[in-house]
């Protein structure tokens, strides 16, 4: 049972690394989609009202 603590700590670090990497992947996908949406939307003039949010994003 002595080695269980070391293995458990290693698995905790592995799980944390896996979680951080998955969050990075999700953030990268979100940033890519936001950049693509911004590239396809028409540019707004300075001082004009911001475009309305899509139906799913309205509060």
Secondary structure, DSSP 8 states (H G I E B T S, - for coil): -HHHHHHHHHHHHHHHHHHHHHHHHHHHHHHHHHHHHHHHS----TTS------GGG--
